[in-house]
Amino acid sequence: MTPSELPGTAYAAEAGIRPRRRRPFTVARVVRGAAPYLLILPVVAIVVAILGYPLYHLARLSFQKYGLFELIAHHGTNVGWANYSSILHDQVFWHVLVRTIVFTVANVALTMGIGTLLALLLTKVSSVVRVLLTAGLVLAWSMPPVVAVQVWLWMTNYENGVLNYTLTKLHVGNYFQHDWYATPFSQLSLTTSLIVWGAIPFVVVTVYAGLTQVPTEIVEAAEIDGARPWRVFWDVTVPIIKPIFLVLTSLSIIWDFGVFTQPFLLIDQTRINASNELMGVYLFEEGYLKTDFGRGAAISILMLLIVAILSIFYVRKMVRMGDEAR
Amino acid sequence: MWDAIGVVVFVVIAFPVYWMIASAFKPDHELNSLTPTWFSLHPTLSHFGDAIHRPFFWDGVKNSLIVVTVTVALSMVCAFLAAIALAKFRFTGRKLFIILIIGIQMLPQVGLIIPLYVVLARYHQVNALSGVIVTYMTFVLPFSVWMLRGFLLGVPKDLEEAAMVDGSSRIGSFTRILLPLVAPGLVATSIFAFITTWNEYIFARVLLNDQAKQTATVWLSYFTGTSRNTDWGGLMAGSTLIAIPVIIFFLLVQRKIAFGLTTGAVRG
């Protein structure tokens, strides 16, 4: 442990005179040592009480039979691994899992691909168009998901939705009264369009911020040396934006895997079934709506485990960043 | 050439927002026509009247405002204190605290509805705004701490040190120097917290079953019937009313939010 890692040493002091004298044990020092703990106490207390305790409860529930009756009685019956084995032997669960993975990969690839292309486009356009485009992105970014779902429902309405009209007019095909909610593939594709539309702005703004950090001198020097544009891009630009790209990709994976609001509201309760459920919707249907909380808890645990594995890269990256501080 | 592509992309991306607002003002015969009206020459406010007079609209708005205000106020105080600890002190357990903060943000919310519902039901906090408020706090706190830490790190150290040399106490330097400097960051974080809380759907849906207790987003989600008889004009008017405060706030602080979310990420 280096001196600067001693408890309670103020960061501000760190930059001061390096070989620090041992300070005598004083009241002031004890107060300063306790200060950071007192400062984080409210946050830690709330998080542990409102999240930690339910998480512990979640683990217990997943081994219990816990339905409406048990909810009223505040008491579950222990059933061992029954919930888990029922899920793992359920064909539907495996189908949902595979569907969610495919869905996540598609969404993340589209979000990151289109997002990065648009960020590059931002560097090419004139400043007027850049302001315009940024404004459009910010508008999309600021739309509440529940509201965006309603707008999607209206635009894709089979009778007089603007999407069918436009596609027909552009001669993409005959979309007159085309029902976008007819097949699971179509339903999930619509969900993807909604999610990607909402997620792109954050990616564009962040990647663009990274691109503006690429020093122009290096790019110019490389060009003078006769490097072709794609070579400059590959050897100069890519290494600089790679860290941001990786962080954004892992965040997108985590978000898209756990998505709920968009598929749940867009596909709609009346049409949701085993053929179009994603993991979040499946969990909601099986656990909450069927009031089988024990089984729901087991699905939650499995889902949280998968997300935990997916998050390892991101969390490690962020922790390292937070540790660097000052 | 690039400019032309840029304009096309702008149109595609901004269109849904435009269509929502434009449709909210259109008279019924234009909405129901098979040929869409791109720009209405006969705007009407009647859909807004329909939307706000629908049952529970004002309950939803009122509940949302209560939940948002209390959540944001309490969260900002707690998060700011923790952010100071992270930005200004090194202490044992700091890394663990950071893992906690980052880790929570990774939890898929849908995975937590069951235990929260069961636990809050036990303490009679289901169907009570207080239950939703504490739940929201656990999600608002982590990113608020993280964003505020970023803003605190942005305060030039010399300024603080100068104040200390001048003989100000730590508390004195805090209130006179630090607070005014991070005020914009505090505002940006509060607004981001406001937006997140206002937009939240799943916990409000699960934890509040009484229609009079529901928040504005849940109210909106119950608006649609089957697509044959949906009142599209009213739905778009309601959507616009719920989205407008968010859009305005977001436009005000979007630069700061992008900064707060990505501080350091750019440096890799």
HADDOCK unambig.tbl for C-alpha pairs under 7 A between the chains (distance, minus, plus):
assign (segid A and resid 5 and name CA) (segid B and resid 90 and name CA) 5.94 0.50 0.50
assign (segid A and resid 5 and name CA) (segid B and resid 91 and name CA) 6.67 0.50 0.50
assign (segid A and resid 6 and name CA) (segid B and resid 91 and name CA) 6.46 0.50 0.50
assign (segid A and resid 7 and name CA) (segid B and resid 90 and name CA) 6.05 0.50 0.50
assign (segid A and resid 7 and name CA) (segid B and resid 91 and name CA) 4.06 0.50 0.50
assign (segid A and resid 7 and name CA) (segid B and resid 92 and name CA) 5.58 0.50 0.50
assign (segid A and resid 8 and name CA) (segid B and resid 89 and name CA) 5.82 0.50 0.50
assign (segid A and resid 8 and name CA) (segid B and resid 90 and name CA) 5.61 0.50 0.50
assign (segid A and resid 8 and name CA) (segid B and resid 91 and name CA) 5.12 0.50 0.50
assign (segid A and resid 9 and name CA) (segid B and resid 89 and name CA) 6.02 0.50 0.50
assign (segid A and resid 9 and name CA) (segid B and resid 90 and name CA) 5.74 0.50 0.50
assign (segid A and resid 10 and name CA) (segid B and resid 88 and name CA) 5.87 0.50 0.50
assign (segid A and resid 10 and name CA) (segid B and resid 89 and name CA) 4.68 0.50 0.50
assign (segid A and resid 10 and name CA) (segid B and resid 90 and name CA) 6.46 0.50 0.50
assign (segid A and resid 11 and name CA) (segid B and resid 88 and name CA) 5.06 0.50 0.50
assign (segid A and resid 11 and name CA) (segid B and resid 89 and name CA) 5.32 0.50 0.50
assign (segid A and resid 11 and name CA) (segid B and resid 90 and name CA) 6.63 0.50 0.50
assign (segid A and resid 12 and name CA) (segid B and resid 88 and name CA) 6.81 0.50 0.50
assign (segid A and resid 36 and name CA) (segid B and resid 85 and name CA) 4.71 0.50 0.50
assign (segid A and resid 36 and name CA) (segid B and resid 89 and name CA) 6.43 0.50 0.50
assign (segid A and resid 39 and name CA) (segid B and resid 81 and name CA) 4.93 0.50 0.50
assign (segid A and resid 39 and name CA) (segid B and resid 82 and name CA) 5.09 0.50 0.50
assign (segid A and resid 39 and name CA) (segid B and resid 85 and name CA) 5.90 0.50 0.50
assign (segid A and resid 40 and name CA) (segid B and resid 81 and name CA) 6.49 0.50 0.50
assign (segid A and resid 40 and name CA) (segid B and resid 82 and name CA) 4.32 0.50 0.50
assign (segid A and resid 40 and name CA) (segid B and resid 85 and name CA) 6.63 0.50 0.50
assign (segid A and resid 42 and name CA) (segid B and resid 78 and name CA) 5.81 0.50 0.50
assign (segid A and resid 43 and name CA) (segid B and resid 78 and name CA) 5.84 0.50 0.50
assign (segid A and resid 43 and name CA) (segid B and resid 79 and name CA) 6.64 0.50 0.50
assign (segid A and resid 43 and name CA) (segid B and resid 82 and name CA) 6.88 0.50 0.50
assign (segid A and resid 43 and name CA) (segid B and resid 141 and name CA) 6.98 0.50 0.50
assign (segid A and resid 46 and name CA) (segid B and resid 138 and name CA) 6.82 0.50 0.50
assign (segid A and resid 47 and name CA) (segid B and resid 138 and name CA) 5.51 0.50 0.50
assign (segid A and resid 50 and name CA) (segid B and resid 134 and name CA) 6.96 0.50 0.50
assign (segid A and resid 50 and name CA) (segid B and resid 135 and name CA) 6.61 0.50 0.50
assign (segid A and resid 50 and name CA) (segid B and resid 138 and name CA) 6.84 0.50 0.50
assign (segid A and resid 51 and name CA) (segid B and resid 138 and name CA) 6.95 0.50 0.50
assign (segid A and resid 54 and name CA) (segid B and resid 115 and name CA) 5.13 0.50 0.50
assign (segid A and resid 54 and name CA) (segid B and resid 116 and name CA) 5.81 0.50 0.50
assign (segid A and resid 54 and name CA) (segid B and resid 119 and name CA) 6.33 0.50 0.50
assign (segid A and resid 55 and name CA) (segid B and resid 115 and name CA) 6.73 0.50 0.50
assign (segid A and resid 57 and name CA) (segid B and resid 115 and name CA) 6.26 0.50 0.50
assign (segid A and resid 58 and name CA) (segid B and resid 115 and name CA) 5.12 0.50 0.50
assign (segid A and resid 71 and name CA) (segid B and resid 118 and name CA) 6.96 0.50 0.50
assign (segid A and resid 74 and name CA) (segid B and resid 122 and name CA) 6.88 0.50 0.50
assign (segid A and resid 124 and name CA) (segid B and resid 2 and name CA) 6.36 0.50 0.50
assign (segid A and resid 125 and name CA) (segid B and resid 2 and name CA) 5.54 0.50 0.50
assign (segid A and resid 125 and name CA) (segid B and resid 3 and name CA) 5.14 0.50 0.50
assign (segid A and resid 125 and name CA) (segid B and resid 6 and name CA) 6.88 0.50 0.50
assign (segid A and resid 126 and name CA) (segid B and resid 3 and name CA) 6.56 0.50 0.50
assign (segid A and resid 129 and name CA) (segid B and resid 3 and name CA) 6.29 0.50 0.50
assign (segid A and resid 129 and name CA) (segid B and resid 6 and name CA) 6.45 0.50 0.50
assign (segid A and resid 129 and name CA) (segid B and resid 7 and name CA) 6.73 0.50 0.50
assign (segid A and resid 133 and name CA) (segid B and resid 6 and name CA) 6.67 0.50 0.50
assign (segid A and resid 133 and name CA) (segid B and resid 10 and name CA) 5.10 0.50 0.50
assign (segid A and resid 136 and name CA) (segid B and resid 10 and name CA) 5.66 0.50 0.50
assign (segid A and resid 136 and name CA) (segid B and resid 13 and name CA) 6.11 0.50 0.50
assign (segid A and resid 136 and name CA) (segid B and resid 14 and name CA) 4.89 0.50 0.50
assign (segid A and resid 137 and name CA) (segid B and resid 13 and name CA) 6.66 0.50 0.50
assign (segid A and resid 139 and name CA) (segid B and resid 14 and name CA) 6.60 0.50 0.50
assign (segid A and resid 139 and name CA) (segid B and resid 247 and name CA) 6.74 0.50 0.50
assign (segid A and resid 140 and name CA) (segid B and resid 13 and name CA) 6.66 0.50 0.50
assign (segid A and resid 140 and name CA) (segid B and resid 14 and name CA) 6.37 0.50 0.50
assign (segid A and resid 140 and name CA) (segid B and resid 17 and name CA) 6.97 0.50 0.50
assign (segid A and resid 142 and name CA) (segid B and resid 246 and name CA) 6.44 0.50 0.50
assign (segid A and resid 142 and name CA) (segid B and resid 247 and name CA) 5.26 0.50 0.50
assign (segid A and resid 142 and name CA) (segid B and resid 250 and name CA) 6.02 0.50 0.50
assign (segid A and resid 143 and name CA) (segid B and resid 243 and name CA) 6.20 0.50 0.50
assign (segid A and resid 143 and name CA) (segid B and resid 247 and name CA) 6.72 0.50 0.50
assign (segid A and resid 144 and name CA) (segid B and resid 199 and name CA) 5.32 0.50 0.50
assign (segid A and resid 144 and name CA) (segid B and resid 243 and name CA) 6.32 0.50 0.50
assign (segid A and resid 146 and name CA) (segid B and resid 217 and name CA) 6.35 0.50 0.50
assign (segid A and resid 146 and name CA) (segid B and resid 221 and name CA) 6.68 0.50 0.50
assign (segid A and resid 147 and name CA) (segid B and resid 239 and name CA) 5.37 0.50 0.50
assign (segid A and resid 147 and name CA) (segid B and resid 243 and name CA) 6.82 0.50 0.50
assign (segid A and resid 151 and name CA) (segid B and resid 16 and name CA) 6.65 0.50 0.50
assign (segid A and resid 151 and name CA) (segid B and resid 20 and name CA) 6.05 0.50 0.50
assign (segid A and resid 154 and name CA) (segid B and resid 232 and name CA) 6.83 0.50 0.50
assign (segid A and resid 160 and name CA) (segid B and resid 32 and name CA) 6.87 0.50 0.50
assign (segid A and resid 160 and name CA) (segid B and resid 33 and name CA) 6.89 0.50 0.50
assign (segid A and resid 160 and name CA) (segid B and resid 34 and name CA) 5.04 0.50 0.50
assign (segid A and resid 162 and name CA) (segid B and resid 36 and name CA) 6.39 0.50 0.50
assign (segid A and resid 210 and name CA) (segid B and resid 266 and name CA) 5.75 0.50 0.50
assign (segid A and resid 243 and name CA) (segid B and resid 268 and name CA) 5.45 0.50 0.50
assign (segid A and resid 244 and name CA) (segid B and resid 265 and name CA) 5.96 0.50 0.50
assign (segid A and resid 244 and name CA) (segid B and resid 266 and name CA) 6.02 0.50 0.50
assign (segid A and resid 244 and name CA) (segid B and resid 268 and name CA) 6.82 0.50 0.50
assign (segid A and resid 254 and name CA) (segid B and resid 106 and name CA) 6.79 0.50 0.50
assign (segid A and resid 258 and name CA) (segid B and resid 108 and name CA) 5.11 0.50 0.50
assign (segid A and resid 260 and name CA) (segid B and resid 110 and name CA) 6.78 0.50 0.50
assign (segid A and resid 261 and name CA) (segid B and resid 202 and name CA) 6.85 0.50 0.50
assign (segid A and resid 280 and name CA) (segid B and resid 110 and name CA) 5.92 0.50 0.50
assign (segid A and resid 288 and name CA) (segid B and resid 114 and name CA) 6.65 0.50 0.50
assign (segid A and resid 293 and name CA) (segid B and resid 114 and name CA) 6.35 0.50 0.50
assign (segid A and resid 296 and name CA) (segid B and resid 114 and name CA) 6.88 0.50 0.50
assign (segid A and resid 297 and name CA) (segid B and resid 114 and name CA) 6.42 0.50 0.50
assign (segid A and resid 300 and name CA) (segid B and resid 111 and name CA) 4.70 0.50 0.50
assign (segid A and resid 303 and name CA) (segid B and resid 111 and name CA) 6.88 0.50 0.50
assign (segid A and resid 304 and name CA) (segid B and resid 107 and name CA) 6.81 0.50 0.50
assign (segid A and resid 304 and name CA) (segid B and resid 111 and name CA) 6.61 0.50 0.50
assign (segid A and resid 311 and name CA) (segid B and resid 106 and name CA) 6.83 0.50 0.50
assign (segid A and resid 315 and name CA) (segid B and resid 99 and name CA) 6.97 0.50 0.50
assign (segid A and resid 315 and name CA) (segid B and resid 102 and name CA) 6.23 0.50 0.50
assign (segid A and resid 315 and name CA) (segid B and resid 103 and name CA) 6.61 0.50 0.50
assign (segid A and resid 319 and name CA) (segid B and resid 98 and name CA) 6.23 0.50 0.50
assign (segid A and resid 319 and name CA) (segid B and resid 99 and name CA) 6.35 0.50 0.50
assign (segid A and resid 321 and name CA) (segid B and resid 264 and name CA) 6.70 0.50 0.50
assign (segid A and resid 325 and name CA) (segid B and resid 87 and name CA) 6.96 0.50 0.50
assign (segid A and resid 326 and name CA) (segid B and resid 153 and name CA) 6.87 0.50 0.50
